[in-house]
Amino acid sequence: MSQENILEVKNLVMHFGGIKALNDVTFDIKRGSVSALIGPNGAGKTTVFNCLTGFYKATGGSIMLHAGGKSTSVVKVLGQKFSAADFTSPVRLIERIKYKMFGGSHLVNRAGLARTFQNIRLFKEMSVVENLLVAQHMLANRSMVSGILNTASFKKAEEEALQRAFYWLEVVHLTEFSNRLAGELSYGQQRRLEIARAMCTNPEIICLDEPAAGLNPSETEALASMIRVLRDNHNTTVLLIEHDMGMVMNISDYIVVLDHGEVIAKGGPDDIKTNPKVIAAYLGAEEGEEVSL
Ligand SMILES: Nc1ncnc2c1ncn2[C@@H]1O[C@H](COP(=O)(O)OP(=O)(O)OP(=O)(O)O)[C@@H](O)[C@H]1O
């Protein structure tokens, strides 16, 4: 797809009762970039991620994902409320009912966007490779009937899922741990497994929520290299939330800064580092804390 932006977020608003978590958030993410969403604690970063990935239905605004050769409205596939205009067009009404009944974050994933979470969410009692196979159940042909009959297409889908799992295990350097329980891996290895699991769903963009949290400096450096590999060798756009400013400035092509639910700056690392609004937001966030951008 030739469209320059893989993601276009316009006037995004998210309210939780009286809390205005996001107010008029607008930004674009370029295809093939590593981009970061930063800001002090409570700025609204995870809320943006939850809206992008379909875990929250935004209160207002639009999110367009241009992947897999088509454009997907994330807000629409989650199932919007009915409006008067729906009843003027049968096609529109049927589509609205379809998304109301069968819509959800799985459709955002199918449209080409995958994510990891701030708190690791692996199946810790399952093996490493099983975690990757479970992630692919939406892609593979695994209907009950084809499974019982063990059809050729079912076997082929199983084989492909296994090949894909081992392919990504190699990329994240976990092949030798494939039969270990996920819960037995070190924290850094579990974070890498989460990335492999997300990549097994063949996304064009992956959203990483604080991937370096809890990692030591050498693990953080290895993670940064892996993120570059995703961008450079696998044509994957990466959008991350990260508090490790060294890593953010080191790997990002583009940075969006949020504060109190609003975008206060956008640009390359050099612009962001010296932006007075950004420095003030970080200094104001933790009084007395040293800030180095
Ligand atoms: N499910 C929710 N219900 C109510 N309020 C919420 C919910 N999720 C987020 N908020 C509020 O929205 C605001 C933004 O929170 P969010 O977690 O998005 O910030 P953040 O930038 O990701 O913070 P951190 O860096 O600490 O993870 C906060 O005031 C938070 O309390």
The ligand as an SDF file (V2000), in Angstrom:
LIG
                    3D

 31 33  0  0  0  0  0  0  0  0999 V2000
  -10.3170    2.7540   32.8280 N   0  0  0  0  0  0  0  0  0  0  0  0
  -10.1940    3.9570   33.3540 C   0  0  0  0  0  0  0  0  0  0  0  0
  -11.1370    4.4820   34.1600 N   0  0  0  0  0  0  0  0  0  0  0  0
  -11.0080    5.7210   34.6740 C   0  0  0  0  0  0  0  0  0  0  0  0
   -9.9620    6.5390   34.4650 N   0  0  0  0  0  0  0  0  0  0  0  0
   -8.9770    6.0690   33.6620 C   0  0  0  0  0  0  0  0  0  0  0  0
   -9.0350    4.7690   33.0690 C   0  0  0  0  0  0  0  0  0  0  0  0
   -7.9010    4.5790   32.3250 N   0  0  0  0  0  0  0  0  0  0  0  0
   -7.1930    5.7140   32.4470 C   0  0  0  0  0  0  0  0  0  0  0  0
   -7.8360    6.5910   33.2670 N   0  0  0  0  0  0  0  0  0  0  0  0
   -7.3760    7.9390   33.6140 C   0  0  0  0  0  0  0  0  0  0  0  0
   -6.9480    8.5570   32.4140 O   0  0  0  0  0  0  0  0  0  0  0  0
   -5.7960    9.3410   32.6590 C   0  0  0  0  0  0  0  0  0  0  0  0
   -4.6740    8.8990   31.7380 C   0  0  0  0  0  0  0  0  0  0  0  0
   -4.2210    7.6060   32.1590 O   0  0  0  0  0  0  0  0  0  0  0  0
   -3.2030    6.7250   31.2990 P   0  0  0  0  0  0  0  0  0  0  0  0
   -3.0480    5.4210   32.0080 O   0  0  0  0  0  0  0  0  0  0  0  0
   -3.6340    6.7050   29.8830 O   0  0  0  0  0  0  0  0  0  0  0  0
   -1.8650    7.5790   31.4330 O   0  0  0  0  0  0  0  0  0  0  0  0
   -0.3720    7.1730   31.0320 P   0  0  0  0  0  0  0  0  0  0  0  0
    0.2010    8.3450   30.3320 O   0  0  0  0  0  0  0  0  0  0  0  0
   -0.3720    5.8810   30.3050 O   0  0  0  0  0  0  0  0  0  0  0  0
    0.2970    7.0110   32.4540 O   0  0  0  0  0  0  0  0  0  0  0  0
    1.5430    6.0760   32.9280 P   0  0  0  0  0  0  0  0  0  0  0  0
    2.7580    6.6110   32.2810 O   0  0  0  0  0  0  0  0  0  0  0  0
    1.5450    6.2690   34.4090 O   0  0  0  0  0  0  0  0  0  0  0  0
    1.2050    4.6530   32.5330 O   0  0  0  0  0  0  0  0  0  0  0  0
   -5.4600    9.2010   34.1400 C   0  0  0  0  0  0  0  0  0  0  0  0
   -6.0390   10.2870   34.8290 O   0  0  0  0  0  0  0  0  0  0  0  0
   -6.1350    7.9130   34.5000 C   0  0  0  0  0  0  0  0  0  0  0  0
   -6.4890    7.8970   35.8590 O   0  0  0  0  0  0  0  0  0  0  0  0
  1  2  1  0
  2  3  1  0
  2  7  2  0
  3  4  2  0
  4  5  1  0
  5  6  2  0
  6  7  1  0
  6 10  1  0
  7  8  1  0
  8  9  2  0
  9 10  1  0
 10 11  1  0
 11 12  1  0
 11 30  1  0
 12 13  1  0
 13 14  1  0
 13 28  1  0
 14 15  1  0
 15 16  1  0
 16 17  2  0
 16 18  1  0
 16 19  1  0
 19 20  1  0
 20 21  2  0
 20 22  1  0
 20 23  1  0
 23 24  1  0
 24 25  2  0
 24 26  1  0
 24 27  1  0
 28 29  1  0
 28 30  1  0
 30 31  1  0
M  END
$$$$
